[in-house]
Amino acid sequence: MSAETQGKQQLSYIPLDRTGLARRVAADIPEGWVVNLGIGVPTLVADYVPADREVIFHSENGVLGIGPKPPEDQIERWLINAGKQYVTLRSGGSYFHHADSFAMIRGGHLDLCVLGAFEVSETGDIANWTTLSTETAPAVGGAMDLAVGAQRLWVVMEHVTKDGRPRLVQKCSYPLTAPQAVKRVYTNLATFDITQDGFKLLDMVPGLTLTELQAVTEGRIIC
């Protein structure tokens, strides 16, 4: 048995998986909001919004009113989101030039953007475009516009790196996407609001203690 497996068996709590994270975020999105979802786990959020709740999903490449993933035999190959995934349009949905889409973003017309991140600081700074460990990312991209243009920015992320280092930090060590932009963070261990005093704890997975949570969180946790 590996040390990693033994460590997991000793945990008194079960971290959320990708589906659990997506469900947790979806539960908090109110009726009628216009929402942009970043690639990765944020994209899954749309699958778990309650069927009786209308949320209008936006993609920065120029789509508004995104519907569920299409069946394989009903794919419209010209209709994709910014992550190059095939999508559908709900009734009343539309697609348009990406310049118009960014005018919507920069004009403050999005109620919410949900992004992934490498790090979030206790003051709400977000770093999500490069770790400098590779040079594959050419530039910060549209995440910069979304982080400052949307009325609210929520981040969904793993609580620690693969080698156990905290992602919720006092100060980001990676190049910033935007400073003081994040309002809320959802991790596989807990949910926090960003406040002037630090990470305000809203909830955490059953069985996890505050002492255990702070041990894997560099930034300040307040209750």
Long-range contacts (C-beta under 8 A, 24 or more apart in sequence): 11-207, 12-207, 12-208, 12-209, 13-189, 13-205, 13-206, 13-207, 13-208, 13-212, 14-205, 14-206, 14-207, 15-159, 15-188, 15-189, 15-205, 16-188, 16-189, 16-205, 17-188, 18-44, 19-44, 19-48, 20-188, 21-156, 21-186, 21-187, 21-188, 22-47, 22-48, 22-156, 23-48, 24-186, 24-191, 25-114, 25-154, 25-156, 25-186, 26-50, 29-53, 29-55, 29-112, 31-55, 32-56, 33-111, 33-112, 34-58, 34-64, 34-109, 34-110, 34-111, 34-112, 35-110, 35-111, 35-112, 35-113, 35-114, 36-60, 36-105, 36-110, 36-112, 36-113, 36-114, 36-146, 36-150, 37-113, 37-114, 38-113, 38-114, 38-115, 38-116, 38-128, 38-143, 38-146, 39-82, 39-83, 39-116, 40-116, 41-116, 41-156, 41-157, 42-114, 42-115, 42-116, 42-156, 43-81, 43-83, 43-85, 45-114, 45-156, 58-101, 58-104, 58-110, 59-87, 59-101, 60-98, 60-101, 60-102, 60-105, 60-142, 60-145, 60-146, 61-98, 61-101, 62-95, 62-96, 62-97, 62-98, 62-100, 62-101, 63-87, 63-89, 63-93, 63-94, 63-95, 63-101, 64-93, 64-94, 64-95, 64-96, 64-104, 65-89, 65-90, 65-91, 65-92, 65-93, 65-94, 66-90, 66-93, 67-93, 82-142, 102-142, 102-145, 105-142, 105-145, 105-146, 105-149, 105-150, 106-145, 106-149, 107-149, 108-149, 108-150, 108-151, 110-146, 110-149, 110-150, 110-151, 111-150, 111-151, 111-152, 112-150, 112-151, 112-152, 112-153, 112-154, 113-146, 113-147, 113-149, 113-150, 113-152, 113-153, 113-154, 114-153, 114-154, 114-155, 114-156, 115-143, 115-146, 115-147, 115-153, 115-154, 115-155, 115-156, 115-177, 116-155, 116-156, 116-157, 117-155, 117-157, 117-167, 117-177, 117-182, 118-157, 118-167, 118-174, 119-167, 119-168, 119-169, 119-172, 119-173, 119-174, 120-155, 120-157, 120-167, 120-168, 120-169, 120-172, 120-182, 120-185, 120-194, 121-169, 121-170, 121-171, 121-172, 121-219, 122-168, 122-169, 122-170, 122-194, 122-198, 122-199, 122-219, 122-220, 123-179, 123-180, 123-194, 124-179, 124-180, 124-181, 124-182, 124-183, 124-194, 125-171, 125-172, 125-176, 125-178, 125-179, 125-180, 125-181, 125-182, 126-153, 126-155, 126-172, 126-176, 126-177, 126-178, 126-181, 126-182, 127-172, 127-173, 127-174, 127-175, 127-176, 127-177, 128-155, 128-177, 129-175, 129-177, 130-174, 130-175, 131-174, 132-174, 132-175, 140-175, 140-177, 143-177, 143-178, 144-177, 144-178, 147-177, 147-178, 147-181, 147-182, 148-178, 148-181, 152-183, 152-184, 153-178, 153-181, 153-182, 153-183, 154-182, 154-183, 154-184, 154-185, 154-186, 155-182, 155-184, 155-185, 155-186, 156-185, 156-186, 156-187, 157-185, 157-186, 157-187, 158-187, 158-188, 159-187, 159-188, 159-189, 159-190, 159-216, 159-217, 160-216, 164-216, 166-216, 166-217, 166-218, 166-219, 168-192, 168-199, 168-217, 168-218, 168-219, 169-218, 169-219, 170-218, 170-219, 170-220, 189-213, 189-216, 192-221, 195-222, 197-222, 198-222
